[in-house]
Each structure stands twice: as C-alpha cells, then as structure tokens.
Amino acid sequence: MYIKLNKDIQEILLALILLVISLYITKYTEVSLLVLFILISFIIIIFYNNSFKGRYITKTSLVIISLLTIIYGINYNNYYINNYSIAFLLFFNIVILLETCHPFKTIYDFLSLFGILLLIVTFDFSKWKVKNMKLINIDYNWIYLKTIVLTILYVFSTCPINGYHFKLLFPLYAPFLFPLNEYIIHRCMYLTLGLLYAYI
C-alpha cells in the first residue's frame, strides 16, 4: 500500500511539474531543454532497468521521436518539419494504435477500432502545418473527435495497461488548458513522458 501511494504521489508531482512547464515551454528555450533533459533521463533509467518491454514499445518509440521533433521545432523553424513531419508523425501515432490495441475482443474494443479508422480517414494533412510547433490552422473537429475516441479507448477498452485507464485521461484533456494552437506541444509532452514514466 505504501509503494502504491508513493507511486501515485510521484505521478501527481510529475503532472504538476509538466503543467508548470507548459506555461513557459514556448517562451523560453531553457524550458524546452529541461524537457529534453527529463526525456533523456527517463530513457537512461528505463534502459538501465531493462524495463522497455511489452506491447507499447512501438507506440512509445514513435512518441519519443515526436517529442524530440517538437523540442527542436519549438526553437528552430524548418520547412519540412513545419509542413510535413508533424502531420505524418501525428497520423502514424493514430495508425499505430491498430497494432498497439490488437487483438480487439470486446464491444468497446471494436467501438474503439471504428473510432481509430474514422480518425484515419478524416485526417487532413494540410491542416497540421506549424510554425515553432504552433498550429497555423486548427482542425477543431478532428481534435474533438480524437478526444472522444481516445476517451472511449482509454476508459472502456482492453488496450491500456490495467490501472492506467483513467490516468491516461490527464495527457488527453490537460492540453485543453492551453491555447489550442499549442495542442500538439502539450499533448505530445504529457503522453511521451507519461508513457516513459510508466516503464520506470
């Protein structure tokens, strides 16, 4: 019981730290470098403990690449990252759920599968161009649809690890506390560091 309580407190502290970081990550280069330091530290600890295993390896690897791209893009504008990389990374982060959540067993699993396919076919690459990782045009409908689909997937399906169903709602809803043109920054940071922390 003590260990579980201690773990819960650590997760709450991490969430609070990330919320504070979100306030300043687009304003100061040093804050994005702090995120990079946390990311690298988590990766080192995970590989030291040899705990990078399970069905979420591909998904976690993809979000790590996404966060590294975002950290770079916050501080430096690059034509290919601004116009193509973010859109493709976001798209593949959705597509990879087909592998991560397979096999689909329950009615909620198949409802989540339908939602994932709907997100894939309605994804518009042209609406995910950025400048310093801030969206130039915001696809409100797709973001809201994604939030609904992932809420069902996280809470009701068999895809998440037991004990993480409701915890996954934090990285899903916390980005709405900030301007939506910064959505991908906060969403990716919370999800990546949260997934990595689960491996520690």
N, C-alpha and C positions, 0 to 999 in steps of 0.2 A: 504493500500500500504506500509506503514511504517513497519507493522508487517511482511509482506511477505518479504520485503527487509532485515529486521533484521534476519529472519529465514534463508534466502539464505546466508547471511554473516556468520552466525553461522555454516552452513553446509560446506562452503568453508574453514573456520578455522579448523573445525574438520577434513576435508580431508587433509589439510596441516599438521596438528599435527600427523595424522596417517602415512603420508608419512615419516615424520621425525622419528617417532617411528620405522618404518620398517627398517630404516638404521641400527638400533642398537639392535633390539629385539633378534637377535640370538647371540649377542656378550656379552650382559650384563644382568644378572639376574634381576637387578633392573628395567630394561625397561619392561620385561615381567610382573613384579609385578605392574608396572604402568598401564599396560593394564588391569590387574586383578582389580585394584582399579577403573578404568574407567568403566569396565563392572559391577562391584557391585554397583557403584554409579548410573549408568543408571537404573539398576534393582530396586533399592530402590526408585528412583524418580518415575518410572513407577507405581510401586505398591502403592506408596503414593498418586499418582494422580488417581489411579484406572483406568488406560487407557490401560491395557493389554487385548484388546478385538479384535474381528474380525477374518477373515479367515486365518490370518497368524500366529496364536498362536502356532500351532503345528510346523510349519517351524521354527519360531523364537526360540522356546524351544529347538529344535534339534540343531540349530547352536550355542546356548549358551552352551550346553553340549559339542559340538565340540570344541569351543574356550577354555573352561576350560581344556579339554583334551590336547589341543595343548600347552597351557601355562605350564601345568605340564610336558608334553613331551619334551619341549624345554630344560628344566633344569634337567630332570631325565629320564634315559633310562629304559624302562620297556618292557619286551619281548612281552607281549600281546598287549600293545598299539602300539609298533613298527610294529608288524606283522599282527595284526588283527583289532584293534579298529578303526584306521584311515580309513582303507579300507571300513569297514562296515558303519561308520558314513558318509563318502562321498557318498557311494552307497545309503543309506537311505535319504540323503539330496536331491538326484535326484528323488528317488521314491516318496517322499512326495509331489513333485510338482504335481503329478497326483491328489492329494486331494486338494492342495492349489489352483490350477488353474481351478478346476472343478466348474461350467459346462463349456464345450467348445462350443462356439457359432459361432464364425466367422471362415473364411477360415484360418486366421493366427493362431487362437486358435488350429485348427486341425493340422496345419503345425507344431506348437509347440508341440502338443501331439505326432505326429510322431517322432519329434526330441528327445523328452524325452524317448520314447520307444526305439529309436535307441541307446541312451546313456546307457540305462539299459542293453540291450542285448550285447552291445560291451564292457561293463565294465569288466576289467580283475583284479580280486582281488590280483593276485600275483605281479602286477606292482605298488602297493601302499604301499610298505613297507618303513619304515622310520628309521632314526637314529637322535635323537634330533630334530625330526619333519622335517628333510630334506630328500627328496625322494632319495632312493638308486638308483632306475631306474625311468626314466621319460617317461611317456606314452604321448609323444608329440601329436600323432594323436588324442587321446581321449580328451586331454586338448583343442586342437584347435577346434575339433568338438563341444565340450561343449560350447566354446566361441561363435561359430556361432549360435548354437541352442538357447542359452540364449539371444543373441543379438536380434534375431527374437522375442523371447518371451517377452523380456523387452520392445522393441520399438513398436511392432505392435499388440501384443495380448491384450486381456482384463484382463489378470491375474494381472498385477501390479496396485497399487492404482493410481488413477488419479493424475497427477503431478509428479509422480516418474518414469515414463517410461525412460527418458534419464538419470536421476540421478543414476539409477541402473547400468549404464554403467561404472561408476567410480570403484566400487568394482570388476567389471568384468575384466576391462582392466589394472587397476593400478598394479596388481601383475606381469605383464609382464615387469615392470620397474626394477625388481629384478631377481636374478638368478632363473631359473625355478625349481631347486630342492627345493626352498623355497616357491613354489607356494601355497601350502595348508595353510601355516602360514599367508601369506598376504591376500589371498582370504578370509579365514575364519574371520580374524580380521576385515577387511573392511566391509564384509557382516553383521556380527553379530552386530557390534557397529552401523553400518548404519541403520539396521532394528530397533534396540532398540531406536536410536535417533528419528526415525520416530514416535515412540509411545509417546515421551516426549511432 
